């Protein structure tokens, strides 16, 4: 993962895969410009994911501003195995974005996990739109729903529901797509000082035409205590079935990091330094 004193600009190549999640759930990728990488620049190393079972170095460097890195399919080794704490299945990944940040928070893991359970609170999350050149909300509407086949709105999830580790579902309307997208959220692992959450789209994303199918957007969030009042935040976003626009995925990954860490309550989103 890239290191530096400021937020790192992503490195991508040619026409690449596009993002869209959640996301946590991301916006339409085809409207934003691509970033290109010169042919003589070697691809970045595969992502270092903080899965304790891996017992390998280097783990990502948590930092503020966060460390960021992007990959396309051709940047990754042909048989790059998913880390054991990333539960994504076997779909090929076209665009991959990793973020490792750090923030101060006096509470415990359950208190941060409640920010995932309170899914309606993600509405209005600000991101930096490179296409529009300004900070603007990318999650226009978001609410918990009964199930993947029953889109009736329901109250936000409780911490107990999330900690049951059963799949929970929510719908999101972002500022780029022309459809509401249903996502599945599941707590994969939880302890006193660490948790892992996975979010995946279970319905098609449309931009007039269908652009991303079910399972094409996957995000894993890892939050762990790294010292008194200090928390490391790691997100890994994978997008399949679309090309280009890693900048778009990165902007949304930063926005969700700001929301979970509480930074979006203190300041507006800003463009990454050139």
C-alpha positions as CSV (number, residue, x, y, z in Angstrom):
1,X,0.0,0.0,0.0
2,X,1.3,3.4,-0.9
3,X,3.0,5.4,1.8
4,X,3.2,9.2,2.1
5,X,2.5,12.2,4.2
6,X,-0.7,13.0,2.5
7,X,-3.6,11.2,0.8
8,X,-2.1,9.1,-2.0
9,X,-3.3,9.5,-5.6
10,X,-4.4,6.2,-7.0
11,X,-2.5,4.4,-9.6
12,X,-4.4,2.7,-12.4
13,X,-4.0,1.7,-16.0
14,X,-5.7,1.9,-19.4
15,X,-9.3,1.0,-19.5
16,X,-10.1,-0.7,-16.2
17,X,-12.8,-2.0,-14.0
18,X,-15.3,0.2,-12.4
19,X,-16.5,0.5,-8.9
20,X,-19.7,0.9,-7.3
21,X,-20.8,0.1,-3.9
22,X,-22.0,0.7,-1.0
23,X,-21.5,1.1,0.1
24,X,-19.9,1.2,1.0
25,X,-22.0,1.3,-2.1
26,X,-20.7,3.4,-4.8
27,X,-21.9,5.7,-7.6
28,X,-22.0,5.3,-11.4
29,X,-18.6,4.9,-12.6
30,X,-18.9,5.7,-16.3
31,X,-19.4,9.4,-15.8
32,X,-16.0,10.1,-14.3
33,X,-12.6,10.3,-16.0
34,X,-10.1,7.5,-16.0
35,X,-6.6,7.8,-14.5
36,X,-3.8,6.3,-16.7
37,X,-0.5,4.8,-15.7
38,X,2.6,5.0,-17.8
39,X,3.7,1.7,-19.3
40,X,7.1,2.0,-17.6
41,X,5.7,2.2,-14.1
42,X,5.6,-1.3,-12.4
43,X,2.3,-2.4,-11.0
44,X,1.9,-2.0,-7.2
45,X,2.4,-5.0,-4.9
46,X,-0.8,-6.9,-4.0
47,X,-2.7,-5.5,-1.1
48,X,-1.6,-6.2,2.4
49,X,-4.7,-7.0,4.4
50,X,-4.8,-7.1,8.2
51,X,-6.0,-10.7,8.6
52,X,-4.3,-12.0,11.8
53,X,-4.4,-15.6,10.5
54,X,-2.1,-14.6,7.6
55,X,0.8,-13.9,10.0
56,X,2.7,-12.1,7.4
57,X,4.3,-8.7,6.8
58,X,3.9,-6.1,5.7
59,X,0.5,-5.3,7.1
60,X,-0.9,-2.0,5.8
61,X,0.3,1.2,7.4
62,X,-2.7,2.9,9.1
63,X,-2.3,6.7,8.7
64,X,-4.1,10.0,8.7
65,X,-4.6,11.0,5.9
66,X,-5.2,7.4,4.9
67,X,-3.0,5.4,2.7
68,X,-4.7,4.5,-0.6
69,X,-3.9,2.2,-3.5
70,X,-5.8,0.9,-6.5
71,X,-5.2,-2.1,-8.7
72,X,-6.7,-3.4,-11.9
73,X,-7.0,-7.0,-13.0
74,X,-3.7,-6.9,-14.9
75,X,-1.9,-5.4,-11.8
76,X,-2.6,-8.4,-9.7
77,X,-0.9,-11.8,-9.8
78,X,-2.8,-14.3,-11.9
79,X,-3.5,-16.5,-8.9
80,X,-3.7,-13.9,-6.2
81,X,-5.6,-15.6,-3.4
82,X,-8.1,-13.7,-1.4
83,X,-7.0,-13.2,2.2
84,X,-8.8,-15.4,4.7
85,X,-10.8,-12.6,6.3
86,X,-12.1,-11.4,2.9
87,X,-15.2,-13.4,2.0
88,X,-15.9,-12.6,-1.6
89,X,-16.3,-15.9,-3.4
90,X,-14.6,-16.6,-6.7
91,X,-15.6,-13.7,-9.0
92,X,-12.8,-12.1,-10.9
93,X,-11.9,-8.6,-9.7
94,X,-11.5,-5.9,-12.3
95,X,-10.9,-3.0,-9.9
96,X,-9.5,-3.2,-6.4
97,X,-9.1,-0.3,-4.0
98,X,-7.6,-0.5,-0.5
99,X,-7.6,2.2,2.2
100,X,-5.9,2.2,5.5
101,X,-6.7,5.0,7.9
102,X,-6.5,5.7,11.6
103,X,-8.8,7.8,13.9
104,X,-9.2,8.7,17.5
105,X,-12.2,7.3,19.3
106,X,-12.7,6.8,23.1
107,X,-15.3,4.1,22.9
108,X,-15.1,0.4,22.1
109,X,-15.6,-1.8,19.0
110,X,-19.3,-2.1,19.6
111,X,-19.7,1.6,19.6
112,X,-18.1,1.9,16.2
113,X,-20.1,-1.1,15.0
114,X,-23.3,0.7,15.8
115,X,-22.4,3.2,13.0
116,X,-22.7,0.3,10.6
117,X,-26.0,-0.8,12.1
118,X,-27.4,2.7,11.9
119,X,-27.6,2.4,8.1
120,X,-29.9,5.3,7.5
121,X,-27.2,7.6,9.0
122,X,-25.2,7.1,5.8
123,X,-27.6,9.2,3.9
124,X,-26.0,12.5,2.8
125,X,-22.4,11.2,3.1
126,X,-20.2,13.7,1.2
127,X,-17.6,12.7,-1.3
128,X,-15.3,14.7,-3.6
129,X,-16.7,14.5,-7.1
130,X,-13.8,14.9,-9.6
131,X,-16.3,15.3,-12.4
132,X,-18.2,18.2,-10.8
133,X,-15.1,19.6,-9.0
134,X,-16.9,19.9,-5.6
135,X,-17.9,18.2,-2.5
136,X,-21.4,16.7,-2.7
137,X,-23.6,13.9,-1.2
138,X,-23.3,10.6,-3.1
139,X,-25.8,8.7,-0.9
140,X,-29.2,10.3,-1.6
141,X,-31.3,7.8,0.2
142,X,-30.6,4.7,2.3
143,X,-32.7,2.5,4.5
144,X,-32.8,-1.0,6.0
145,X,-35.3,-3.4,4.3
146,X,-37.0,-6.6,5.4
147,X,-35.0,-8.9,3.2
148,X,-33.5,-9.3,-0.3
149,X,-36.9,-10.2,-1.6
150,X,-39.0,-7.8,0.5
151,X,-38.0,-4.2,0.0
152,X,-40.4,-2.8,2.6
153,X,-38.5,-0.2,4.8
154,X,-37.8,-1.1,8.4
155,X,-36.0,0.5,11.3
156,X,-32.2,0.6,11.4
157,X,-30.5,-2.6,12.4
158,X,-29.7,-3.2,16.1
159,X,-26.3,-4.1,17.4
160,X,-27.8,-7.5,18.4
161,X,-29.0,-8.1,14.9
162,X,-25.7,-7.3,13.4
163,X,-23.8,-9.5,16.0
164,X,-26.1,-12.4,15.2
165,X,-24.1,-12.6,12.0
166,X,-27.1,-13.3,9.8
167,X,-27.3,-11.4,6.5
168,X,-29.0,-8.0,6.8
169,X,-30.3,-6.0,3.8
170,X,-30.5,-2.3,2.9
171,X,-31.3,-0.2,-0.2
172,X,-29.3,2.7,-1.4
173,X,-29.9,5.4,-4.1
174,X,-26.7,7.2,-5.0
175,X,-26.2,10.4,-7.0
176,X,-25.1,8.7,-10.2
177,X,-27.1,5.6,-10.8
178,X,-30.7,5.5,-12.1
179,X,-31.8,2.7,-9.8
180,X,-32.1,1.8,-6.2
181,X,-29.7,-1.0,-5.3
182,X,-30.1,-3.6,-2.6
183,X,-27.0,-4.6,-0.6
184,X,-26.4,-7.4,1.9
185,X,-24.4,-6.7,5.0
186,X,-22.9,-9.3,7.3
187,X,-20.7,-9.2,10.3
188,X,-18.0,-11.8,9.6
189,X,-16.0,-11.5,12.8
190,X,-16.2,-9.5,16.1
191,X,-14.3,-9.2,19.3
192,X,-13.6,-6.7,22.0
193,X,-11.0,-4.8,19.9
194,X,-11.7,-5.8,16.3
195,X,-14.5,-6.5,13.8
196,X,-14.9,-7.4,10.1
197,X,-18.0,-6.4,8.0
198,X,-18.7,-7.4,4.4
199,X,-21.1,-5.6,2.1
200,X,-22.2,-6.9,-1.3
201,X,-24.8,-5.8,-3.9
202,X,-27.6,-8.3,-4.5
203,X,-29.5,-6.4,-7.2
204,X,-28.4,-4.9,-10.5
205,X,-27.2,-1.3,-10.7
206,X,-28.6,0.7,-13.6
207,X,-27.4,3.8,-15.4
208,X,-30.2,3.8,-17.9
209,X,-28.8,0.4,-18.9
210,X,-27.6,-2.3,-16.5
211,X,-23.9,-1.6,-15.6
212,X,-23.2,-3.9,-12.6
213,X,-24.9,-7.2,-11.8
214,X,-25.5,-8.9,-8.4
215,X,-22.2,-9.5,-6.6
216,X,-20.2,-7.1,-8.7
217,X,-19.6,-4.8,-5.8
218,X,-17.9,-6.2,-2.7
219,X,-16.4,-4.4,0.2
220,X,-14.8,-5.7,3.4
221,X,-14.3,-3.3,6.4
222,X,-11.8,-4.2,9.1
223,X,-11.7,-2.0,12.2
224,X,-9.3,-2.8,15.0
225,X,-7.8,-1.1,18.1
226,X,-4.2,-0.1,17.6
227,X,-3.6,1.7,20.9
228,X,-5.4,3.6,23.7
229,X,-8.2,5.6,22.0
230,X,-6.7,4.8,18.5
231,X,-8.4,2.7,15.9
232,X,-7.1,1.4,12.6
233,X,-9.6,1.3,9.7
234,X,-9.1,-0.8,6.6
235,X,-11.4,-1.1,3.6
236,X,-11.0,-3.3,0.5
237,X,-13.4,-2.7,-2.4
238,X,-13.6,-5.0,-5.3
239,X,-15.6,-4.4,-8.5
240,X,-16.3,-6.9,-11.3
241,X,-17.8,-6.5,-14.7
242,X,-16.9,-2.9,-15.5
243,X,-13.7,-1.1,-16.5
244,X,-12.0,2.2,-15.5
245,X,-12.8,4.9,-13.0
246,X,-10.7,3.7,-10.0
247,X,-10.8,7.4,-9.0
248,X,-14.5,7.1,-8.5
249,X,-14.2,4.1,-6.2
250,X,-11.4,5.7,-4.3
251,X,-13.5,8.9,-3.6
252,X,-16.3,6.8,-2.3
253,X,-14.0,4.7,-0.1
254,X,-12.6,7.8,1.4
255,X,-16.1,9.2,2.0
256,X,-17.2,6.1,3.9
257,X,-14.0,6.1,5.9
258,X,-14.8,9.7,6.9
259,X,-18.3,8.7,7.9
260,X,-17.4,5.7,10.1
261,X,-14.5,7.6,11.7
262,X,-16.7,10.6,12.4
263,X,-14.6,13.0,10.2
264,X,-17.5,13.9,8.0
265,X,-19.1,15.6,11.1
266,X,-16.1,17.9,11.3
267,X,-15.3,19.0,7.8
268,X,-16.3,18.7,4.2
269,X,-14.8,16.3,1.8
270,X,-11.8,17.7,-0.1
271,X,-10.0,16.6,-3.3
272,X,-6.8,14.5,-2.8
273,X,-3.6,16.4,-3.4
274,X,-2.2,16.1,-6.9
